[in-house]
Amino acid sequence: ERQERDLEDNNYFVDADGNSYKAYSLAWRYLGMFIDCSSGDDDNNNSGDDDASGSYCTRKVLWAAYHDPGYKGGSIGEYSFYHGGRWDAKTCRAQRGWPFTRCQRMNCHEAKTSFELVGVFKETDGLVDWTEQLFKHQGYCLWGADVEEEGQSSDSQDGNDNESGDYNFMENVRQSLITACTALDGFVDADGSAIYVDTKPLPGGDMTYGLYSDAYCMTEASGLTWSDYLKASGAGDDDESDYSSASSLNRWNDLLSDYKVCQPCRAYSRVRSNEGGSNSGDSGSGSGDEDEEWGEDDGEGSNEQWGFDCNDDAGYQNCNQCYKFESQTDMEVASTADLEAATKQGTILAIKLADGTKYGKGQYRAPGHVRHVLKKTAVYLSSATVLVGLVFVYVRYLRKERRRVNNDELKDGLTVATAAPGNDDEDNWFGGATTKFSNFVYGTHDDELRTTDVHVAAGEGAVVDVGEKAAMLAMIQERDAKLSQQEELIEQLKNQIESYKTNQETESTNTS
């Protein structure tokens, strides 16, 4: 049964059972958009068609919130973040006591994660309000605009008065977003009928603009794309019209993908702005524990205890982004019907509910992930090949030589000296020469004790006892048994390595 969940204040997420979660233990990720044709409110339909039947379709955003049950109060310093195709742990290294402190990967976007799902939510007004809240708070710091204004370096393209920077670019595109089904002036289909445009959700959480043949943007115009309209209007791909070009929408999708990766609800900066202080953590006490006093500040948090403070474009410090979604947008709990519709349309990323039910398709893979996996696999395969080669050389040559040397030493120890022959043992007289023979019978002709490849050295004045021969034979047999066991273990190791190599190659192929 679906449970209502709400943000009681900016520090705590509270579910229907009254369970609350501290802000730094919370994370979220963007799932994508879907088209909802079941709504009964046509505020978002500005087609202006008075004869419309009242049926229309709105574009809605889906996102999910998660909780880390193992959170210890370390705020941002307790997590490493996936960025640029790898895990970045510089936030963890800022903690006192590193590397003996907790450093949890913020990986709620992965299929196997220790984060627990709190809820799935939808923004009913589409992208405009939702991205406004995202960009001016968490986006401002995640894209590095905060540190650029401080004169520090970041890995974004932002800078003062730099309109091509990531943050400024996204904000400019956001302000020109198409918010509802809109007729395109002067653009008609082959029959002379009007063509309409609205946001079109794409697989993997991406979006573009779609062209439609009806005033409710339910039926796509056959054979027409957004690029066709741009060419017909003379805008091409240079953002010369009032709308974004195809290349701008591609860049929009790439940058918005930063939020398909698990992000903390509490905004932070990737660049350490200070060394932290006594007034740090969630409560300002320096302990990292949270209290409710910050709920009066409309989402603002105290100093981050390790110095990764986000001073955003709206003037807030370490704002709770999840709280801003709840309080400043038309956020609702997503229903089962919403998730089923989005899954059928194939436009949202995969998500697994607490009861095991799965919706959507595909786990997000950041750019460079496949290359990173292939490189890592290649290194492993090279190491495994070297290991197999060493095992082969050891089995084929070294162990064989070791066994030959040991056999020679044991054989040399089995020596029998000669004595003057009597009448009954002429067969045991060897004429003073050193002789090597097989199946030597010691004692009378009726004795059954035999050995193989025994050296008999004449004239050394010592006689080997039968018991000593038996002990040496037992040693040979025991050693051979141990060697056989070791060879079986080596063969098992080779098989396991080959099996692992096969699994790695299969995983790399599937990832590609």
N, C-alpha and C positions, 0 to 999 in steps of 0.2 A: 504494500500500500504506500502510495506517495505521501511524503511528509512535507508540510510547509516549513520553510526555513527562512529566517530573517536575521538581519544585522541589528542587534539590540542597541549597540553604539559602535563607534568606529574601532574599538579595541577588541570586541568579541563577536564571534559568529555564534548564534544560538539556534538550535534546531527545535523541532516540535516537542521534544522530550526535555527541553531545558538544558541540554548539554552546551557548554560554551567553550570557545577556542580562542586562545590568545592570537593577536594579529600576526606576530612573527612566526607562528606555527602554521599559518594559513598560506595556501598557494592557489593559483588559478591558471587557467589556460583557455585560449580562444579555440572554439571548435569549428566555426564557420557560420554560414547563413543558409536559410531555406525560405521557400515561398509558402506562405500560409494563405490559403483561399477559403478558410473557414471563419474568418473574423466577421463580426456583425457591425463594425464601426468603420465608416468610410472616410474618416478624417484624412487618411493618407492618400486618398484618391482624388487628384486634382485635374482629372481629365476634362471636366466641364461639360460632360455629356448628360443633359437633363433627362434623356430618354433611357438612361442606363437602368438595368434591371436590379441594381444593388449588389450584384455579385462582383467581387474584386479580389485582388490578391496583394498582400503586403509582404515585404521582405523583413525578416527577423533574424537577429543575431543570437547565437547560442554560445554560452561559455560555462565552464565547470569550476567549482571551488573544491579544494582538498585540504586535509588536515594531516599534519605530521604528529603521530601519537608519541614519538620519541623525543619531542622538542625539550631541550634542557635549559632554556633561558638565554642562549647565546646570541640571540637576534640574528643579524645578517651574517655574523662571523661563524655561525654554526652550519653554513651551507656553501657548497660549491655550485656553480651555475654553468649550464651548457651554452656555449657561445663560440661562434666561428668554427663549428665542427669538432669541438673538444670541450672537456670539462675544465673550468677555470677555478682554481682553489685559492686564489690570492686573498679572498675574504676570510677563508679559514686560517690562513697563515698569520693574519693580524691578531689572532687571539693570544692572550697570555697562556703560556703552557703548551703551545703548539710544538710538536705534533701529537701530544698526548690528550688533545681535546677532540670533541666530536666534530666531524666534518661530513655531513650528510649530503649526498647528491640531491638537488631539487629536481626530481625526475618524474613528476606526476604525469608527464606526457608519454612515458614509456609503458609498455604493456605490463612489465614486471616492476612494480614500484611498492614501496612501503607506505606511501601516502594513502590515506583513506578518503574516499569521496564524501564530500559534505552535501553537495547538491548540484543540479544542472539548472541553469537560469537562461531566460531569454529577454532580449531587449526588443520591445514591441514596436518601437519607432524607427527601426532600421539602424543604419550606421552613423548618422550625423551626430546625434546627442551622445551616443555611446563612445564614439571616437573622440569627441570633444573632451569628455572627461578623461579618457585614457591619455590623449596626447599631452594635455597641459599639465598633467601630474606625472605619472610613471614614464610616459613616452619622452618627456623632456629630458629626463635623466638617463633613461636607457639608451637613447640615441646620442648622448654626450653633449647636449646643448648647455647643460649646467656648467660643466667644467670648461667648455670653450669660452664662456663668458667670464670665467675666472682667469683666463689666460693660460690654462693648462692644456695638455694634449689629450686627445681621446681618439678612439678608433672610428668615430663617425666622420661625416663630411661637414658637420656643422661648424659655424663660426659666426662672429658678429656680422650682421647684415649680409649673410651669405644665403641667398634665396635658394641655392641648389643643395644646401645642407639637408641632412635627413629629416630633422625635426621641421624646419621651415617648409621643405618640400611637402611633407605629409599634411601639414596644417593648410597649405595652399590648396592641395587636392581636396581635402575635407570640405573646405568652404565652397567648392564648386560641385560637390556631389549632387547627383540627381536624387531627389528625395521621394519622388512618386511617379506614377505613370504619366508621361508628358508627351504631347503631340510634337513632332518635329516639323517646324515651319518649312514649307517649300520642298518637302521630301515625301514622295509617294511611291507606291509600288507600281508594277507594270499595268495594273488596271486603273490607276489613278486614285486609289484609296489611300487614306492617311496612314502614316507609320508612326508608331509610338515607341518611346524608349523608357526603360527602367533598369534598375540594378538586376544583374543576372548572376546568381550564385553559381560557382564552379566547383568541381571536385577538389578535395583537399583543403577546403576553407578559403579558396580564392574567389575573386569576383571580377566581372567585367560589366559592360553595358550591353543589354540585349535589345533587339528591335522586334516589335510586336505589331500584329495586324488588328488588334482590338483595343478599345479605350480602357481596358482593365489590365492590360499587359498579362494576359493569360496564355495567348497563342502566339508563338514566335512566327515572325514573317519568314516565309520560305526563301532560302537562298540569300538572305541579307544579313550582314554583320555590321558591327560598330565601325570597323575600318571602311566599309563601303560608304557609310554616311559621311565620314570625315573626308574621304576623297571627293565625294559629290559636292560637299560644301566648300571645297577648296582649302580646308584646314590641313589636310595631309596628316602627318604625324608630328607636328611641331607645336601643339597646344595653342594654335592661333585662333581656335574657336572659343566659345564660352565653356566648352566641355574639355575634359582631359583626353589626351591622345592615348592610343593603344600602348605605346611604350611607357607612358606615365602610369597607366593602370598596372602594367607589369611590375614597375618599380614599387608601386603601392603594395602589391601582393607580396613582393619579396620582403619589404620592411615590416609589414603587418605579421609576417611569419615569425618574427621575434616573439610574438605572444602565443604562437602555437606550441612553443616550448614553455615548460612550467616556470612561472614567475611568482615571486612572493607577493602577497597582498599588500604588504607594507613596502612602499617605494624605497629604492636605494640608489646610490651612485656606484658605478663600476670603478670609479677612481676615488681613492681615499682622500678626503678633504681635510682631515685633521687626525690627530693621534688618539681621539677619544678622550673622555674625561670622567669626572665623578658624576656629572649629571648626564647619565647615559642609560641606554636600554629603553624599555617600554615605559617604565614608570619614572624615569629620571633619577632613580636611586643608585644606579650603577650596578645593580644586581641582575638586570636583565628581566626581572619580573614586571608584569603589567598590572595597572589598576585602572579604575574607571574615570579618573579625573580628566583624561584627555578627550573624553566623549563630548565635552562642551566646546571643543575647538574644531568641530566640523571636519573631522578626519585627520587633523594634524597630529603628529607624534613628537616625542621628545628626541633628543640627540641619540643617534645610533651609537652604541657604546664603543665601537671600534673605529668610528670616524667615517663610515660610508654614508654620509648624509646626502639626501636628495632635497635640494632647494629648488622647487619646481617653478614653472612659468606663471602659476597663479599665486605665488607668494607663500605656499605651504612648505613645511619641512616634514619629510618622511611621511607623506600622506598615505592613508589607507585606501588603496585603489578599489578594493572590493566594497568598502563602505560608500565610496563615491558612486559606484555603479548602482548601489541600492538606493541611495538618497537623492541622486541627481538625474536619474534616468527612469524610464518606465519599465523597470525590471519586474519580472514575474517568474515564478517557478515554472520550469518547463514541464509540460505534461507528457504522458506516454504517447499521446497522439502526435505531439510536436516531434518527438524523437523518431517515431515511426515514419512520419512524413519526410523528415530530413534524410533519414536512412534510405527511403525509397527513391528520393531525388538524387541520392549519391553525392551530396555536397558537403557533408561534415566528416570530421575525423573520427576515428574509432573511440568509443568510450564504453567502459564496462561498469554497470551499476553494482551496488552492494549485494544484490541478490544473484549476481552472475549474468544478468541479461546484457547482451552486447548490442550496441547501435553504432551506426556509422561505418566507415571503412578506412583502414590505413593508419599506421602510426606516423606521426610527423618525423621526417628526417631532414635535419638542417643541411644547407649546402655544404659540400665537402665531406659529408658523413660516409658516403660510399667509398670515396677515395681513401679516407682514414681507415675504414674497415679493411679494404684491400691491402693497404700498406701494412697494417698490423698482421693480417693473415699471411702475407708474403714473408714477413720477418719470422713468424712462427714456423711456417713450412720450411724455411731455410734452416732454422735451428733444429727442427725435427729431422730433416734430411741428414744433417751433420751427425746427430745422435744415432740415427739408424746406421750410418756409415761406420761410426766408431764401434757400435755393437757388432756389426758384421766382421770388421777387422779382428776384433777380440775373439769372436767365436771361431772364425776361419783360420786364423794364424797363431795368435798369441796363446790361446788355450791349447791348441794342438801341439805347439812347441813345448809348452809347460808340461803337458801330459807325457810327451816323449822323454823329456829330461827326467821327470819323476820316475817313469818306468825303468829307465836305464839305471838310476840310483838304486831302486829297489832290487833290480836284477843282480847288480854288482854285489849286493849284500848277501845273496844266496850262494855261498861258496862252500865246497866240500873238498877236504884234503885227501890225498891218496895214502894208502898203507900197503904193506907187502901182501900180496895175494895169498890166500890160503887155498886149500884144495877145493873148498866148497864155494869160493867166491871169485873164481877166475874171471867171471863176467864183469866184476867191478874194478878190474885193473886197467888203467888208462895209459900206462907206459910213460908217466911223468910229463905228459903234454897237457896244455890247457885246452879243454874241449867244451863246445857248446852243443847241447842236444836237447831234444824234446821228450816229454813223457818219461823222465827219469824215475826209475823205481828204486827207492831207498830201502836197504835192508835185504831181507830174503826175497826170493821170487814170489812168495805168497802175499807180501805186503801190498796194500792198495793205495798208499799215499803217493800221489803224483804231482808234478808241477810242470810248468811250460817254460821253455827258453831259459834254462838254468845254466849259469856259468860254473864250471868245475875247474878250479885252479889247483894244479898238482904241486906238491912239494912245499906248501905253506904251513904244514904242521898243525892244522886245526880242523876239527870236524864239526859241521853245523848240526845242531840238535834238531830233531824232527819238530819239536814244539815251536822253535824259532821260525822254521819254515812256515808252519801253519799260521803263526801270528802275522807274518809278513803277507801271506796270502789274504788273510782277513783284512789287513790294512788296505791292500789293493782293491778288494771288493767294496769296502766301505767308501773309499775315495771315489771310485767309479760311480757308485750310487749317488754321491753328493754332486758330482759333476753333471750327471744326468738331470738331477733336480734343477740345478742352476741353468742348464741349457733350456729346460722347459720354461722356467721363469723368463728367460731372455726372449724366447719365442712368443710368450704371452705379451711381453712389453712391446715387441715389434708389431704384433697384431693390434694392440690398443693404439699405438701411434698411427698406424695406417687408418684405423677407424676414425680417429680424431681428425686426421687430415681430410678424410672424405666428408665428414660433417662440416668442417670449416669451409671447404670448397662449395658444398651445397648451400650453406648459409650465405656466402658471398654472392653466389649466383642468384639466390632469392632476393637479397637486398638490392642487387643491381636491377 
